[in-house]
Amino acid sequence: MLEIDPYSILIVLALLVVVSYVFNIISNKLKFPSVLLLLGTGVGLRYFGDSVGYSFIQATTLLQFFGIVGLILIVLEGVLDLKITKDKASLIGQSFISAIVIFFTTAGVISLIFILLLDIPIRNAIVYAIPLGIISSAIAIPSVIDFTEEKKEFIIYESTFSDILGILLFNFIVATAVVDWAAVGGFFSDIILSIIVSIVVSLILTYFIQSINAQVKFFLVFSLLIILFSVGKLLHLPSLILIMVFGLIINNTQLLRSIPFGQVAWQKAGLFSADLKLITAETAFLVRTFFFLIFGYTLNLALIVDEGVATIGSLIVVSILIIRYVFLRFILKTNVISELFIAPRGLVTIILFYSIPIQLRLDAFSEGIVYFVIIASSLLMILGLLTSKKPLEEYQEGSVYSPRQ
């Protein structure tokens, strides 16, 4: 085993951060997802480590750690850019409907593919299908920075809602041996309870942090959010709702004016919101960098090129595109091609896949399918990035989007 001193490790870590910044620049210039560059770097590090006799045996554990922290930060980063106003009610509503319909339809079709081609039980098929039905906000949100405001907000809302819905359904299916009306009722009761608790906790937390005079308080906020998120997960509650509600309240302080408790918190929230956005973006970038580098390090490329994996993976990707196209074109009645291809699978897919309980895991399922769909959907996103700027004529009357003046 190769001995590596701490200074060498620091140099490597710092270089990886610098490389990630360079990848972001390349991504913006060439419309190429930076996540693919990070994955490729991770794969290269794996082969380099093997060649010099160094093995990073804790990669999977670190992957889950960075994934959970990254999910919190990326969702928070996304919602801190969202403004809730009356004129955006339609966009929020349609993005929510889009997330629900596309996610459930996609997960259902993928489950059917697994049942027919892999001959696995229905419950197991659903558990494996849910992670692949979720749009990754970790990849989608940073990728649409150059989109028009309407498109960007639609993708942020849709991918965040998709994350939340996917995690909720996954936890429900995993924890519920028998799905009956009582179980479904409890599922929706947990959602309603979580929304109410999230609003109350977010208001208390907002008031608390505005009362702190110390300059160093942003990572205190992150720590409190991580604690609340983790406690919620241990109690099997949809705690990602708390992160979304907190971010929306912080960035929409005008909503606090109408409630007595919110008046005090509203007065100081402006400066805090701006600083929180900056620090959240920087921290999310750092966590996202190491998550996808480690994921690339754990990739087994031999599994991806397997004929069976490629066949099933291709069917899944084609199904994702067809379902998304039908909904966007005929339900939302919008003819913008860019949103069709902004449907990457990534961080949440990986977290949930590694969270499947042992009793529900099957030897018949190859993890190469997950790798294939993640890489293929990220590659297809290039088409969405290249077509993100459309002429005025392409916006149809009645669409949820309208060109910015």
C-alpha positions as CSV (number, residue, x, y, z in Angstrom):
1,M,0.0,0.0,0.0
2,L,1.4,3.4,-1.0
3,E,2.0,5.8,1.9
4,I,0.7,9.3,1.3
5,D,1.6,12.2,3.6
6,P,-1.0,14.8,4.7
7,Y,0.6,17.6,2.6
8,S,0.3,15.5,-0.6
9,I,-3.4,14.9,0.3
10,L,-4.0,18.6,0.8
11,I,-2.4,19.4,-2.6
12,V,-4.5,16.8,-4.4
13,L,-7.7,18.1,-2.7
14,A,-7.0,21.7,-3.5
15,L,-6.0,20.8,-7.1
16,L,-9.3,19.0,-7.5
17,V,-11.2,22.1,-6.4
18,V,-9.3,24.2,-8.9
19,V,-10.0,21.6,-11.7
20,S,-13.7,21.7,-10.8
21,Y,-13.7,25.5,-11.3
22,V,-12.0,25.1,-14.6
23,F,-14.7,22.5,-15.5
24,N,-17.4,25.0,-14.7
25,I,-15.8,27.5,-17.1
26,I,-15.5,24.9,-19.8
27,S,-19.1,23.8,-19.2
28,N,-20.4,27.4,-19.6
29,K,-18.4,27.9,-22.8
30,L,-19.0,24.6,-24.5
31,K,-22.5,23.7,-23.1
32,F,-21.1,20.5,-21.7
33,P,-22.3,19.3,-18.3
34,S,-19.4,19.7,-15.8
35,V,-20.7,16.6,-13.9
36,L,-19.5,14.4,-16.8
37,L,-16.0,16.0,-16.5
38,L,-16.0,15.3,-12.8
39,L,-17.1,11.7,-13.3
40,G,-14.3,11.2,-15.9
41,T,-11.8,12.7,-13.5
42,G,-13.0,10.3,-10.8
43,V,-12.6,7.3,-13.1
44,G,-9.1,8.5,-14.0
45,L,-8.2,8.8,-10.3
46,R,-9.4,5.2,-9.8
47,Y,-7.1,3.9,-12.5
48,F,-4.2,6.0,-11.4
49,G,-4.7,4.8,-7.8
50,D,-4.8,1.2,-8.9
51,S,-1.6,1.7,-10.9
52,V,0.4,3.0,-8.0
53,G,-1.1,0.6,-5.5
54,Y,-3.5,2.9,-3.6
55,S,-7.1,1.9,-2.8
56,F,-9.7,4.3,-1.3
57,I,-11.7,1.7,0.5
58,Q,-14.2,4.1,2.2
59,A,-15.4,5.6,-1.1
60,T,-19.0,4.3,-0.8
61,T,-19.4,5.6,2.7
62,L,-18.1,9.1,1.8
63,L,-20.3,9.0,-1.3
64,Q,-23.4,8.7,0.8
65,F,-22.1,11.4,3.2
66,F,-21.4,13.9,0.5
67,G,-24.7,13.0,-1.2
68,I,-26.9,13.8,1.8
69,V,-25.1,17.1,2.6
70,G,-25.1,17.9,-1.1
71,L,-28.8,17.3,-1.4
72,I,-29.5,19.7,1.4
73,L,-27.3,22.4,0.1
74,I,-28.3,22.1,-3.5
75,V,-32.0,22.2,-2.8
76,L,-31.4,25.2,-0.5
77,E,-29.3,26.9,-3.2
78,G,-32.1,26.4,-5.7
79,V,-34.9,27.7,-3.7
80,L,-32.9,30.7,-2.5
81,D,-33.2,31.9,-6.1
82,L,-37.0,31.6,-6.2
83,K,-39.5,34.4,-5.6
84,I,-43.1,33.7,-4.8
85,T,-45.4,36.2,-6.4
86,K,-49.0,36.0,-7.7
87,D,-47.8,36.2,-11.3
88,K,-45.7,33.1,-10.8
89,A,-48.5,31.0,-9.2
90,S,-49.2,29.4,-12.6
91,L,-45.5,28.4,-13.2
92,I,-45.2,26.9,-9.7
93,G,-48.4,25.0,-10.1
94,Q,-47.5,23.6,-13.5
95,S,-44.0,22.7,-12.4
96,F,-45.5,20.8,-9.5
97,I,-48.0,19.0,-11.8
98,S,-45.1,18.2,-14.2
99,A,-43.0,16.7,-11.4
100,I,-45.9,14.5,-10.1
101,V,-47.2,13.3,-13.5
102,I,-43.8,12.7,-15.1
103,F,-42.3,11.1,-12.0
104,F,-45.1,8.6,-11.3
105,T,-45.5,7.8,-15.0
106,T,-41.8,7.3,-15.5
107,A,-41.4,5.2,-12.3
108,G,-44.3,3.1,-13.4
109,V,-42.9,2.4,-16.9
110,I,-39.5,1.6,-15.5
111,S,-41.0,-0.8,-13.0
112,L,-42.8,-2.5,-15.9
113,I,-39.5,-2.8,-17.8
114,F,-37.8,-4.4,-14.8
115,I,-40.7,-6.9,-14.3
116,L,-40.8,-7.9,-17.9
117,L,-37.1,-8.1,-18.7
118,L,-35.6,-9.0,-15.3
119,D,-38.5,-11.1,-14.0
120,I,-38.4,-9.6,-10.5
121,P,-41.3,-9.1,-8.0
122,I,-43.5,-6.0,-8.3
123,R,-42.4,-4.4,-5.0
124,N,-38.7,-4.9,-5.8
125,A,-39.2,-3.5,-9.3
126,I,-40.8,-0.4,-7.9
127,V,-38.0,0.1,-5.3
128,Y,-35.4,-0.1,-8.0
129,A,-37.4,2.1,-10.4
130,I,-38.1,5.0,-8.1
131,P,-34.5,6.3,-7.9
132,L,-34.3,6.2,-11.8
133,G,-37.6,8.2,-12.1
134,I,-36.2,11.2,-10.2
135,I,-34.8,14.3,-11.9
136,S,-31.5,15.2,-10.2
137,S,-31.7,18.8,-8.9
138,A,-28.0,18.5,-8.1
139,I,-27.2,18.3,-11.8
140,A,-30.2,20.2,-13.3
141,I,-30.1,23.4,-11.2
142,P,-26.5,24.3,-11.7
143,S,-26.8,23.5,-15.4
144,V,-29.6,26.0,-16.2
145,I,-27.8,29.1,-15.0
146,D,-27.9,30.6,-18.5
147,F,-31.5,29.8,-19.1
148,T,-34.2,32.6,-19.2
149,E,-35.6,33.3,-15.8
150,E,-38.9,31.4,-16.5
151,K,-37.2,28.3,-17.8
152,K,-34.7,28.3,-14.9
153,E,-37.4,28.7,-12.3
154,F,-39.5,25.9,-13.9
155,I,-36.5,23.5,-13.8
156,I,-35.6,24.5,-10.2
157,Y,-39.2,23.9,-9.0
158,E,-39.7,20.7,-11.1
159,S,-36.4,19.1,-10.1
160,T,-36.9,20.0,-6.4
161,F,-40.4,18.7,-6.4
162,S,-39.2,15.5,-8.2
163,D,-36.5,15.0,-5.5
164,I,-39.1,15.4,-2.7
165,L,-41.7,13.2,-4.3
166,G,-39.2,10.5,-5.1
167,I,-37.7,10.4,-1.6
168,L,-41.2,10.3,-0.1
169,L,-42.4,7.4,-2.3
170,F,-39.2,5.5,-1.8
171,N,-39.4,5.7,2.0
172,F,-43.0,4.8,1.9
173,I,-42.5,1.7,-0.3
174,V,-39.5,0.5,1.7
175,A,-41.1,1.0,5.1
176,T,-44.6,-0.4,4.1
177,A,-44.8,-4.2,3.7
178,V,-48.5,-4.0,2.7
179,V,-49.9,-1.0,0.8
180,D,-53.5,-0.4,1.8
181,W,-55.8,2.6,2.3
182,A,-54.6,3.0,5.9
183,A,-51.0,3.1,4.8
184,V,-51.8,5.6,2.0
185,G,-53.7,7.8,4.5
186,G,-50.7,7.8,6.8
187,F,-48.4,8.7,3.9
188,F,-50.4,11.8,3.0
189,S,-50.9,12.7,6.7
190,D,-47.1,12.7,7.1
191,I,-46.8,15.1,4.2
192,I,-49.4,17.5,5.5
193,L,-47.8,17.3,9.0
194,S,-44.4,17.9,7.6
195,I,-45.5,21.0,5.7
196,I,-47.1,22.5,8.8
197,V,-44.1,21.7,11.0
198,S,-41.7,23.0,8.4
199,I,-43.4,26.4,8.3
200,V,-43.4,26.7,12.1
201,V,-39.8,25.5,12.5
202,S,-38.6,27.7,9.6
203,L,-40.2,30.8,11.2
204,I,-38.6,30.0,14.5
205,L,-35.3,29.3,12.9
206,T,-35.5,32.6,10.9
207,Y,-36.2,34.6,14.0
208,F,-33.4,32.8,15.9
209,I,-30.7,33.4,13.3
210,Q,-31.7,37.1,12.9
211,S,-31.3,37.5,16.7
212,I,-27.7,36.3,16.6
213,N,-25.2,39.2,16.4
214,A,-22.1,37.1,15.9
215,Q,-20.6,37.3,12.4
216,V,-19.9,33.6,12.2
217,K,-23.4,32.1,12.0
218,F,-24.0,30.7,8.5
219,F,-22.5,27.3,9.2
220,L,-24.5,27.3,12.4
221,V,-27.6,27.5,10.2
222,F,-26.3,24.7,8.0
223,S,-25.6,22.6,11.1
224,L,-29.1,23.2,12.4
225,L,-30.7,22.3,9.1
226,I,-28.6,19.1,8.8
227,I,-29.7,18.1,12.3
228,L,-33.3,18.7,11.6
229,F,-33.1,17.0,8.2
230,S,-31.4,13.9,9.8
231,V,-33.8,13.7,12.7
232,G,-36.7,13.8,10.2
233,K,-35.1,11.0,8.2
234,L,-34.7,8.9,11.3
235,L,-38.4,9.4,12.0
236,H,-39.2,8.6,8.4
237,L,-40.6,12.0,7.7
238,P,-40.2,14.0,4.4
239,S,-37.6,16.4,6.0
240,L,-36.5,17.7,2.6
241,I,-39.7,19.8,2.7
242,L,-38.2,21.7,5.6
243,I,-35.2,22.7,3.6
244,M,-37.4,23.9,0.7
245,V,-39.8,25.9,3.0
246,F,-36.9,27.5,4.9
247,G,-35.2,28.6,1.7
248,L,-38.5,30.0,0.3
249,I,-39.2,32.0,3.5
250,I,-35.7,33.4,3.7
251,N,-35.8,34.6,0.1
252,N,-39.4,35.8,0.2
253,T,-39.4,37.9,3.3
254,Q,-42.4,39.9,2.1
255,L,-44.5,36.9,3.1
256,L,-43.6,37.5,6.7
257,R,-45.1,41.0,6.8
258,S,-48.6,39.7,7.2
259,I,-48.0,37.7,10.3
260,P,-47.2,39.2,13.8
261,F,-44.4,36.7,14.5
262,G,-42.8,37.3,11.2
263,Q,-42.5,41.1,11.6
264,V,-39.3,40.9,13.7
265,A,-37.6,38.4,11.5
266,W,-38.5,40.3,8.3
267,Q,-36.7,43.5,9.3
268,K,-33.2,41.9,9.2
269,A,-33.7,39.2,6.7
270,G,-32.5,41.1,3.6
271,L,-28.8,41.1,4.2
272,F,-28.8,37.7,5.7
273,S,-30.5,36.3,2.6
274,A,-27.9,37.7,0.3
275,D,-25.0,36.4,2.3
276,L,-26.6,33.0,2.8
277,K,-27.0,32.7,-1.0
278,L,-23.3,33.3,-1.6
279,I,-22.1,30.9,1.1
280,T,-24.6,28.2,0.2
281,A,-23.6,28.4,-3.5
282,E,-19.9,28.1,-2.6
283,T,-20.4,25.2,-0.2
284,A,-22.7,23.4,-2.5
285,F,-20.1,23.7,-5.3
286,L,-17.5,22.2,-3.0
287,V,-19.7,19.3,-1.9
288,R,-21.0,18.6,-5.4
289,T,-17.4,18.5,-6.7
290,F,-16.3,15.8,-4.3
291,F,-19.5,13.8,-4.6
292,F,-19.2,13.3,-8.3
293,L,-15.5,12.8,-8.1
294,I,-16.0,10.0,-5.6
295,F,-18.9,8.6,-7.7
296,G,-16.7,8.5,-10.7
297,Y,-14.0,6.7,-8.6
298,T,-16.6,4.0,-7.7
299,L,-17.8,3.5,-11.2
300,N,-17.3,0.1,-12.7
301,L,-17.1,0.8,-16.5
302,A,-17.2,-2.9,-17.3
303,L,-20.8,-3.1,-16.1
304,I,-21.9,-0.2,-18.3
305,V,-20.8,-1.8,-21.6
306,D,-22.6,-5.1,-20.8
307,E,-25.1,-5.8,-23.6
308,G,-28.0,-6.5,-21.2
309,V,-27.3,-3.4,-19.2
310,A,-27.1,-1.3,-22.3
311,T,-30.4,-2.7,-23.6
312,I,-32.3,-2.1,-20.4
313,G,-30.6,1.3,-19.8
314,S,-31.4,2.5,-23.3
315,L,-35.1,1.5,-22.9
316,I,-35.3,3.5,-19.7
317,V,-33.7,6.6,-21.2
318,V,-36.0,6.4,-24.3
319,S,-39.0,6.0,-22.0
320,I,-37.9,9.0,-19.9
321,L,-37.7,11.2,-23.1
322,I,-41.0,10.0,-24.6
323,I,-43.0,10.5,-21.3
324,R,-41.4,13.9,-20.8
325,Y,-42.0,15.0,-24.4
326,V,-45.7,13.9,-24.4
327,F,-46.4,15.8,-21.1
328,L,-44.5,19.0,-22.1
329,R,-45.9,19.1,-25.7
330,F,-49.5,18.0,-25.2
331,I,-50.3,18.8,-21.6
332,L,-48.3,21.9,-20.8
333,K,-48.6,22.8,-24.5
334,T,-45.1,24.2,-24.8
335,N,-42.8,23.6,-27.7
336,V,-39.4,24.4,-26.1
337,I,-37.0,21.5,-26.7
338,S,-34.5,22.4,-24.1
339,E,-36.7,21.3,-21.1
340,L,-37.1,17.9,-22.7
341,F,-33.5,17.0,-22.3
342,I,-33.0,18.6,-18.9
343,A,-33.9,15.4,-17.0
344,P,-30.7,14.1,-15.6
345,R,-30.4,11.4,-13.1
346,G,-27.7,11.8,-10.4
347,L,-27.3,12.5,-6.7
348,V,-30.7,11.4,-5.3
349,T,-30.7,8.4,-7.6
350,I,-27.4,7.3,-6.2
351,I,-28.3,8.0,-2.6
352,L,-31.6,6.0,-2.8
353,F,-30.0,3.2,-4.8
354,Y,-27.4,2.6,-2.0
355,S,-30.2,3.0,0.6
356,I,-32.2,0.0,-0.7
357,P,-32.5,-2.4,2.3
358,I,-30.7,-5.8,2.1
359,Q,-34.0,-7.7,2.1
360,L,-35.1,-5.9,-1.0
361,R,-31.9,-6.2,-3.0
362,L,-31.7,-8.6,-5.8
363,D,-28.8,-10.3,-7.5
364,A,-30.6,-10.1,-10.8
365,F,-30.3,-6.3,-10.8
366,S,-27.0,-4.9,-12.1
367,E,-25.9,-1.6,-10.7
368,G,-24.6,-0.9,-14.2
369,I,-28.1,0.0,-15.2
370,V,-28.0,2.9,-12.8
371,Y,-24.6,4.0,-14.0
372,F,-25.8,3.8,-17.7
373,V,-28.9,5.9,-17.1
374,I,-27.0,8.6,-15.1
375,I,-24.3,9.0,-17.8
376,A,-26.7,8.7,-20.8
377,S,-29.2,11.3,-19.3
378,S,-26.3,13.7,-18.5
379,L,-25.0,13.4,-22.1
380,L,-28.5,14.0,-23.5
381,M,-28.6,17.2,-21.4
382,I,-26.1,18.7,-23.8
383,L,-28.9,19.0,-26.3
384,G,-31.0,20.9,-23.8
385,L,-28.1,23.3,-23.0
386,L,-27.3,23.9,-26.7
387,T,-31.0,24.7,-27.5
388,S,-31.7,26.7,-24.3
389,K,-31.9,30.1,-26.2
390,K,-34.8,30.0,-28.6
391,P,-36.3,32.7,-30.9
392,L,-39.4,34.5,-30.1
393,E,-41.6,32.5,-32.5
394,E,-41.0,29.3,-30.7
395,Y,-42.9,30.3,-27.6
396,Q,-46.5,29.3,-28.2
397,E,-49.5,31.2,-27.0
398,G,-50.8,29.8,-23.8
399,S,-47.5,28.3,-22.8
400,V,-46.3,28.4,-19.2
401,Y,-43.3,30.3,-20.5
402,S,-43.0,33.7,-22.0
403,P,-39.9,35.3,-23.5
404,R,-38.2,37.9,-21.4
405,Q,-38.1,41.4,-22.8
